[in-house]
Amino acid sequence: MIIETLQNPRPAIFPDNPGFGRLYTNRMFTQHYTQDQGWHDARIGAFGPLPMHPVAQVLHIGLAIFEGTKAYRRADGNINLFRVDRNMARLNRSAVRLGMPEIDPATHIDYIESLVKLEHEWVPRLPNCTLYIRPVVISTEETLEVRIGKKFLHYIFLSPVGPYFANGFNPVAVHISHDYVRAVKGGTGEAKTTGNYAGTVAVAEQVRPHGYQQVLWLDAVERRYIEEVGAMNIMFVRDGKHIVTPALSGSILHGVTRESVLQLAPDLGYTVSEERLDVDEILADIEKGRITEAFGVGTAAVVSPVGKFGYKGKEYRINDEKSGPVATHLYKALTDIQYGHTPDPYGWMRTIKID
Ligand SMILES: Cc1ncc(COP(=O)(O)O)c(C=O)c1O
């Protein structure tokens, strides 16, 4: 890998709350793929615009996949990566679904570690702040044909971030969409690809003026079973101690946080299950007080309590629209492992030593 020398790198100075996805570091990683050479020309250079042919496939048929993972500043000054192997495995599953070339996971993790190490000053030292890592693969092939690509660009950039939601660890309001769907079994819902998101943003915008920050999607066939939120998987708490989440249906993203909570929660004294969840039954249980909490789980927000759902013109409030004890417990337990405040019995963390 070539590491270019930067001319005038900016000092790593950013506000106490850097927001989410507003600031970028000085460097990024890039490499190219052709059928003859495979992945080649790996380099870390200056962060900046990508030269792009107007006919590049990504601009027309959206051949693009991406990942999102984070680097956490430890109290000893070193830096933790959380389950980055799971993100790289998912990137390759997304690649296979879109007919893209895979990237050797170990090499990919090496690239991430090298980039984060060079940019270590940008990993915030403030509580609840992290360095967000975004690997992307796009087809740069110049063709109007609708077929798999033969030329790709893989790049990774970094963004110091604060909490995903402006109000931090406070409950969000979630609109349950009945009129629109996100993904269908057999489609691309399990892949982290741009099209899955492109179809959702206008719907989210429609409900924003009504006070909803997120949309919960139902299955596309019966519009009855709960799937996931815009950028999070969803979990419910029954009677204060049982955590239930929709089973992976073929159209839900296999969230790394979801997988981690399902593994961690039993060690914290909760029972867990993955089920097919009927929206009417869940909402009835909320009304009866049998569902005591709901929360989203994902890399960006980690655990995000839901204060109320809106569905077909009616509102369903949970736990008086306050953050509940289970969400709070899980958030603390997971972030304590991620920042290295408590031991990691699961082998989830990789530590990058900063000299
Ligand atoms: C649609 C969707 N669901 C769920 C998640 C949560 O996945 P993870 O925990 O791997 O971030 C994300 C975020 O990546 C997402 O975009």
The ligand as an SDF file (V2000), in Angstrom:
LIG
                    3D

 16 16  0  0  0  0  0  0  0  0999 V2000
  -31.2650   -0.6330    7.4390 C   0  0  0  0  0  0  0  0  0  0  0  0
  -30.3950   -0.8670    8.6210 C   0  0  0  0  0  0  0  0  0  0  0  0
  -30.8030   -1.7340    9.5650 N   0  0  0  0  0  0  0  0  0  0  0  0
  -30.0530   -2.0000   10.6380 C   0  0  0  0  0  0  0  0  0  0  0  0
  -28.8340   -1.3710   10.8280 C   0  0  0  0  0  0  0  0  0  0  0  0
  -28.0090   -1.7010   12.0320 C   0  0  0  0  0  0  0  0  0  0  0  0
  -26.9030   -2.4740   11.6730 O   0  0  0  0  0  0  0  0  0  0  0  0
  -25.5380   -2.3820   12.4790 P   0  0  0  0  0  0  0  0  0  0  0  0
  -25.8460   -2.7330   13.8830 O   0  0  0  0  0  0  0  0  0  0  0  0
  -24.6460   -3.3760   11.8260 O   0  0  0  0  0  0  0  0  0  0  0  0
  -25.0450   -0.9910   12.3320 O   0  0  0  0  0  0  0  0  0  0  0  0
  -28.3710   -0.4510    9.8730 C   0  0  0  0  0  0  0  0  0  0  0  0
  -27.0680    0.2030   10.0250 C   0  0  0  0  0  0  0  0  0  0  0  0
  -26.0850   -0.2670    9.5040 O   0  0  0  0  0  0  0  0  0  0  0  0
  -29.1660   -0.1900    8.7390 C   0  0  0  0  0  0  0  0  0  0  0  0
  -28.7670    0.6790    7.8200 O   0  0  0  0  0  0  0  0  0  0  0  0
  1  2  1  0
  2  3  1  0
  2 15  2  0
  3  4  2  0
  4  5  1  0
  5  6  1  0
  5 12  2  0
  6  7  1  0
  7  8  1  0
  8  9  2  0
  8 10  1  0
  8 11  1  0
 12 13  1  0
 12 15  1  0
 13 14  2  0
 15 16  1  0
M  END
$$$$
